[in-house]
Amino acid sequence: MVIINARIIPVDKTIIESGFVGIENGKISEVSAMPYSGSDADAFDAQGGIVLPGFVDAHTHLGMWEDAMGFEGDDGNEDTDPSTPHLRAVDAVNPLDRCFTEALASGVTTVVTGPGSSNPIGGQLCAMKTYGRRMEDMIIKAPVAMKMALGENPKTVYHGKNQAPVTRMATAAIIRQQLFHAKRYDEDKRRAEQDEEAEQPEYDAKYEALLPVIRGELPVHFHAHRLDDIFTAQRLAKEFNLNHVIIHGTQAHLAADLIAADNTRVLCGPLLCDRSKPELHGLTPKSPALLYNAGVKVAIITDHPVIPENYLALCAGLAVREGLPYEQALRAITLSPAEICQIDDRVGSITPGKDADLVLFKDDPLTVTAKPSAVFCGGMRVL
């Protein structure tokens, strides 16, 4: 099919004021200016509306804490062990949670979802589409990152259990110890592969899950609000040469210059919530602008269900109000999160070869009154 008569905002290229997007086999095949010379039989007329890439939310717990449910739908924190790198989001997400439908209806076609922040090492995050019924049909990349958490959350959870960690020192020490053991495990495996007389180490699911982390193949997404926790994440990353990203970064703007100098990427948010705990004392919606102006690569996130998924674009609009350039706000919920999560070969911009995940608006998508008039996922109209 083809979408015609659209104001196309590819994000990675110049805006096309009146153009068309060709779709073949679920992929974008062509992006060009009007007129369109093909058959009108398969044409969808955008009637001058704005076509954008489907929105990407780089940090959520969508499907992990199901909507309007208690313990039965709470599958985000295995808070019985502070180190659980072998746990996988794909085994916990319920794609039939109605919040997937709400996300899709608001133009969010891709999310990164996974474990919460009770554990210093929480488990494996996945990147997935918001349209579908079966995880295998919705996955873009799994795992897409390893979730680790610093600061208040692990302390609070395990203090109530009279179990480590109850301090920031212990949280960092648990992560450091697990990474060290994973390195030793990796060395033993490699030695056994090269030396017939050396024995393979006994299989350990936790260390197996950490192998791509310590090899630099799998990024670590560090939950960190306070500035000292952000610097602890950087310290651990430097010690073990980790490909790392900061989630939340509530106080990151207080040292934006230092964070930019270290090329640390930040997933900013939530921006619309209250300051419900001490670590959120410094919460400000100016943070994305302050970080961007300092040269930090940023994306805007909801942390669903903290902010419901359907308010992602509204969060970007709030960031514009507080100083983030409009085009960067659009980028912060499309291409930037896709690049940070290393899924930009599939999503994030209207580019030939990428998935035909597209959203059509009649009005400015970052305003409170905006609502998609059509959503396409994999080239199929789903709204």
Residue pairs with C-beta under 8 A, 6 or more apart in sequence:
1 23
1 42
1 43
1 44
1 379
2 20
2 21
2 22
2 23
2 30
2 36
2 38
2 42
2 43
2 44
3 20
3 21
3 23
3 43
3 44
3 46
3 51
3 358
3 360
3 376
4 20
4 34
4 36
4 43
4 44
4 45
4 46
5 18
5 20
5 34
5 45
5 46
5 47
5 48
6 16
6 18
6 19
6 20
6 21
6 46
6 48
6 49
6 50
6 51
6 360
7 15
7 16
7 17
7 18
7 19
7 46
7 48
7 49
7 50
7 51
8 15
8 16
8 19
8 20
8 21
8 31
8 51
8 350
9 15
9 50
9 51
9 52
9 330
9 350
10 16
10 31
10 53
10 349
10 350
10 351
11 52
11 53
11 330
11 331
11 334
11 335
11 348
11 349
11 350
12 335
12 348
12 349
12 350
12 351
13 31
13 349
13 351
16 31
16 32
16 33
17 33
18 33
18 34
18 48
19 31
19 32
19 33
19 34
20 30
20 31
20 32
20 33
20 34
20 36
21 28
21 30
21 31
21 51
21 350
21 356
21 358
22 28
22 29
22 30
22 31
22 32
22 38
23 29
23 356
23 376
23 379
24 379
25 379
26 355
26 356
26 378
26 379
26 380
27 352
27 353
27 354
27 355
27 356
27 379
28 350
28 351
28 352
28 353
28 354
28 355
28 356
29 352
30 352
31 350
31 351
31 352
36 43
44 374
44 381
46 360
46 374
49 360
49 361
49 362
49 373
50 360
50 361
50 362
50 363
50 364
50 365
51 350
51 358
51 359
51 360
52 107
52 330
52 334
52 350
52 358
52 359
52 360
52 361
52 365
53 334
53 335
53 347
53 348
53 349
53 350
53 354
53 357
53 358
53 359
54 107
54 108
54 109
54 110
54 334
54 347
54 357
54 358
54 359
54 375
54 376
54 377
55 106
55 107
55 108
55 109
55 110
55 312
55 313
55 333
55 334
55 359
56 108
56 109
56 110
56 111
56 299
56 333
56 334
56 335
56 337
56 338
56 341
56 343
56 347
56 348
57 103
57 108
57 110
57 111
57 112
57 301
57 302
57 304
57 309
57 312
57 333
57 337
58 112
58 267
58 299
58 301
58 337
58 340
58 341
59 112
59 221
59 247
59 248
59 267
59 269
59 301
59 302
59 303
60 111
60 112
60 113
60 301
60 302
60 303
60 304
60 309
61 76
61 113
61 114
61 115
61 116
61 303
61 304
61 305
62 93
62 97
62 99
62 100
62 103
62 111
62 113
62 130
62 304
62 305
62 309
63 92
63 93
63 94
63 95
63 97
63 99
63 100
63 113
64 75
64 76
64 89
64 92
64 93
64 113
64 114
64 115
64 116
65 73
65 74
65 75
65 76
65 116
65 305
66 72
66 73
66 74
66 75
66 94
66 97
66 99
67 73
67 97
67 98
67 99
67 305
73 94
73 97
75 92
75 94
76 92
76 115
76 116
77 115
77 116
77 117
77 118
77 119
77 122
77 157
78 84
78 87
78 115
78 118
78 119
78 122
78 123
79 118
79 119
79 157
79 158
79 161
81 119
82 119
82 120
82 121
82 154
82 158
82 163
82 164
82 165
82 171
82 174
83 119
83 120
83 121
83 174
83 175
83 178
83 206
84 115
84 119
84 121
84 122
84 123
84 206
85 121
85 123
85 124
85 146
85 178
85 206
85 209
85 210
85 213
86 123
86 124
86 205
86 206
86 208
86 209
87 115
87 122
87 123
87 124
88 123
88 124
88 126
88 142
88 143
89 113
89 114
89 115
89 123
89 124
89 125
89 126
89 142
89 143
90 124
90 126
90 135
90 139
90 142
92 115
93 113
93 126
93 128
93 135
95 132
95 133
95 134
95 135
95 138
96 133
99 304
99 305
99 308
99 309
99 310
100 130
100 131
102 308
102 309
102 310
103 111
103 130
103 304
103 309
103 310
104 130
104 131
104 375
104 377
104 382
104 383
105 310
105 372
105 375
105 383
106 309
106 310
106 311
106 312
106 313
106 371
106 372
107 313
107 359
107 361
107 365
107 372
107 375
108 130
108 309
108 310
108 312
109 129
109 130
109 131
109 347
109 357
109 359
109 375
109 377
110 127
110 128
110 129
110 130
110 140
110 338
110 343
110 347
110 357
111 127
111 128
111 130
111 304
111 309
112 125
112 126
112 127
112 128
112 144
112 145
112 337
112 341
113 125
113 126
113 128
114 122
114 123
114 124
114 125
114 126
114 145
114 147
115 122
115 123
115 124
115 125
115 147
116 122
116 149
116 153
117 147
117 149
117 153
117 154
117 223
118 149
118 153
118 154
118 157
119 149
119 154
119 157
120 148
120 149
120 150
120 154
120 165
120 171
120 172
120 174
120 175
121 146
121 147
121 148
121 149
121 174
121 175
121 178
121 210
122 147
122 148
122 149
123 146
123 147
124 142
124 143
124 145
124 146
124 147
124 209
125 143
125 144
125 145
125 146
125 147
125 221
126 139
126 140
126 141
126 142
126 143
126 144
127 139
127 140
127 141
127 142
127 144
127 341
127 343
128 135
128 138
128 139
128 140
128 142
129 138
129 139
129 140
129 357
129 377
129 378
130 138
130 309
130 377
131 138
131 377
131 378
131 382
132 138
140 343
140 346
140 347
141 341
141 342
141 343
141 346
143 212
143 218
144 219
144 341
144 342
144 343
145 218
145 219
145 220
145 221
145 245
145 341
146 209
146 210
146 213
146 218
146 219
146 220
146 221
147 220
147 221
147 223
148 175
148 220
148 221
148 222
148 223
148 233
149 171
149 222
149 223
149 224
150 168
150 171
150 172
150 222
150 223
150 224
150 229
150 232
150 233
151 168
151 171
151 223
151 224
151 225
151 226
151 229
151 279
152 225
152 226
152 277
152 278
152 279
153 223
154 165
154 171
155 165
155 166
155 167
155 168
155 171
158 164
158 165
158 166
159 166
164 170
164 174
165 171
165 173
165 174
168 228
168 229
168 232
172 232
172 235
172 236
175 236
176 236
176 239
178 206
178 210
179 210
179 213
179 214
179 236
179 239
179 240
179 242
181 207
182 206
182 207
182 210
182 211
182 213
182 214
183 214
183 240
185 201
185 204
185 207
185 208
185 210
185 211
186 207
186 211
186 214
186 215
188 198
188 200
188 201
189 200
189 201
191 198
192 198
192 199
192 200
192 201
212 218
213 220
213 242
214 240
214 241
214 242
216 241
216 242
216 243
218 243
219 242
219 243
219 244
219 245
219 341
219 342
220 237
220 242
220 243
220 244
220 245
221 244
221 245
221 247
221 267
222 230
222 233
222 236
222 237
222 244
222 245
222 246
222 247
223 247
223 248
224 230
224 232
224 233
224 246
224 247
224 248
224 249
225 248
225 249
225 250
225 251
225 279
225 280
226 250
226 251
226 279
227 251
227 252
227 254
227 255
230 246
230 249
230 251
230 252
230 255
230 259
230 264
231 255
233 244
233 246
234 244
234 262
234 264
236 242
236 244
237 243
237 244
244 264
245 264
245 265
245 266
245 267
245 340
245 341
246 252
246 259
246 264
246 265
246 266
246 267
247 267
247 301
248 267
248 268
248 269
248 270
248 303
249 259
249 266
249 267
249 268
249 287
249 291
250 279
250 280
250 282
250 283
250 287
251 282
252 259
252 266
252 268
252 287
252 291
252 296
253 284
253 286
253 287
253 290
253 291
253 294
254 282
256 290
256 291
256 293
256 294
256 295
256 296
257 294
259 266
259 291
259 294
259 296
260 291
260 294
260 295
260 296
264 296
265 296
265 297
265 298
265 299
265 340
266 291
266 296
266 297
266 298
266 299
267 298
267 299
267 300
267 301
267 337
267 340
268 287
268 288
268 291
268 298
268 299
268 300
268 301
268 319
268 332
269 300
269 301
269 302
269 303
269 307
269 315
270 301
270 302
270 303
270 306
270 307
270 315
271 283
271 285
271 287
271 288
271 300
271 307
271 315
271 318
271 319
272 285
272 307
272 311
272 314
272 315
272 318
273 280
273 283
273 303
273 306
273 307
274 280
275 281
275 283
284 322
285 318
285 319
285 321
285 322
286 322
286 323
288 298
288 300
288 319
288 322
288 324
288 329
288 332
289 319
289 322
289 323
289 324
290 323
291 298
292 298
292 324
292 325
292 328
293 323
297 336
297 339
297 340
298 332
298 336
299 332
299 333
299 336
299 337
299 340
300 312
300 315
300 316
300 319
300 329
300 332
300 333
300 337
301 312
301 315
301 337
302 308
302 309
302 311
302 312
302 315
307 315
312 333
313 333
313 365
313 366
313 370
314 366
314 368
315 333
316 324
316 329
316 330
316 332
316 333
316 366
317 329
317 366
317 367
317 368
319 329
319 332
320 326
320 329
320 366
324 332
326 366
329 366
330 365
330 366
334 348
334 349
335 344
335 348
335 349
336 348
337 348
338 344
338 346
338 347
338 348
338 349
339 348
345 354
346 354
346 355
347 354
347 355
347 357
348 354
350 358
355 377
355 378
355 379
356 376
356 377
356 378
356 379
357 376
357 377
357 378
358 375
358 376
359 365
359 372
359 374
359 375
359 376
360 372
360 373
360 374
360 375
360 376
361 370
361 371
361 372
361 373
362 373
363 369
363 370
364 370
365 372
372 383
374 381
374 383
375 381
375 382
375 383
376 382
